[in-house]
Amino acid sequence: MLPSFLECSLDATHRFAPERLQTTCAHDAAPLLVRYVPLRMARDAVATRPSSMWRYREVLPIDDGEEPVTLDEGGTPLLRARRLESRLGLSVPLYVKDESRNPTGSFKARGMSVAVTCAKRLGAAHLVAPSAGNAGVALAAYGARAGLPVTVFLPRDTPPNVLEQCRTYGAHCHPVDGLIDEAGKKAEAFAREHEAFNVATLREPYRIEGKKTMAYELIEQLGALPAAIFYPTGGGTGLIGMWKAFDELQALGWIDAGRPHMFAVQAEGCAPIVHAFQAGAERAERVSDARTAAWGLRVPAALGDRLMLSAIRASKGAALAVSEQAMGEGMMELRALEGIDAAEEGGAALAGLRLERDRNFNGPVVLFNTGSALPYGPRT
């Protein structure tokens, strides 16, 4: 079944009402994606704008005169990793898109900026989300920026540093027994009971719009499509968002019909997309007893499984599982060889590339470091 679509409405008179606002498909609860009609954005005009992700506002759900809820997110560097390139024996350039440079230290800032902007316009009085870490910190910060109260549900074993950061931004934190999907159930119940806007992954159509701007930046920074993207994948919003963005970029005339090979990298202890990809399945089964030190990858069941699997297969990419040792070593290599503030998720992307380095890529390869190691505190 094709993904559901939500027409992008910028009617400022529409007010938030949980019983009226359809945030997933009414037929099958699939994610809704924003569609822009008409789709227009001149590349030369964008080039003269400030470097935040809001330079792409014509393809974001915001009115011309509206001020976004922003902390100057986006515009992150694309760093040539020459020492790693040499160590891996690559014959093509290797780049790292360093999302640790975002506000609150991760790519989650992009999605939360857009989601909070839209929630505020719709009249939401309270924001809620489940989180494995970085998303909760980002929502807390952007809620504070917007002047809206925030509640976050997190697994009980989430690193204490993460909970403390959420609280210092003013959020109410509720530890939950179980993994992020259990936290998601609590957040959904809270949203119904308190008429809060639920900003859970792919439970509303706006976070993905912020994440897709990573693809727009890649095209501007490289001047062309990369040959391959290695992306650490939990909920998969960034991968889905970039795949959506490539279609938009083609419609805008910025790129042709070519696409990069998309590699979704997961931890061996929590690899539902990998299992489904290898089995040739369209849906991913929930992983029981999911375990990994990469908190952002500890997502045992993803709402966007069909969209991820479709993008991976259409791009002639793959879903890859890497060991805890390999992702830890990758994290340290990114830090020690390239000076990049990588967490385990970034290390997973590098470990995934190692599995595929014998492929004959015909152009630049991009790894995503989705966040900083600092929010999680010292390693033991």
NORCORVEN-V819752 format. One record per backbone hydrogen bond with DSSP energy under -1.0 kcal/mol. NH is the residue of the N-H (numbers start at 1). CO is the residue of the C=O. Records with the same first field share a line. If there is no record, write none. Layout:
NH->CO + CO
//
This chain:
6->33
8->35
14->11
16->122
20->17
21->17
25->30
29->25
35->6
46->42
47->43
49->46
53->73
55->52
56->53
57->54
59->56
60->57
62->60
66->63
70->68
79->96
81->94
85->81
86->82
87->83
88->84
90->85
95->365
96->79
97->367
98->77
99->97 + 369
101->98
102->99
105->102
107->370
109->106
110->107
112->108
113->109
114->110
115->111
116->112
117->113
118->114
119->115
120->116
121->117
122->118
123->120
124->119
127->149
128->197
129->151
131->153
137->133
138->134
139->135
140->136
141->137
142->138
143->139
144->140
145->141
146->142
148->143
151->127
152->172
153->129
154->174
156->176
158->155
162->159
163->159
164->160
165->161
166->162
167->163
168->164
169->165
170->167
171->166
172->150
174->152
176->154
183->179
184->180
185->181
186->182
187->183
188->184
189->185
190->186
191->187
192->188
193->189
194->190
196->191
197->126
199->128
203->200
210->206
211->207
212->208
213->210
214->211
215->212
216->212
217->213
218->214
219->215
220->216
221->217
222->218
223->219
227->364
228->364
229->261
230->366
231->263
233->265
240->236
241->237
242->238
243->239
244->240
245->241
246->242
247->243
248->244
249->245
250->246
251->247
252->248
253->250
254->249
261->227
263->229
264->318
265->231
266->320
268->322
270->267
275->271
276->272
277->273
278->274
279->275
280->277
281->276
287->300
291->269
295->293
297->294
298->295
299->297
305->302
308->304
309->305
310->306
311->307
312->308
313->309
314->310
315->311
316->313
317->312
318->262
320->264
322->266
327->323
328->324
329->325
330->326
331->327
332->328
333->329
334->330
335->331
336->332
337->333
339->335
340->334
342->340
347->343
348->344
349->345
350->346
351->347
352->348
353->349
354->350
355->351
356->353
359->356
361->359
365->93
366->228
367->95
368->230
369->97
372->105
376->373
377->374
//
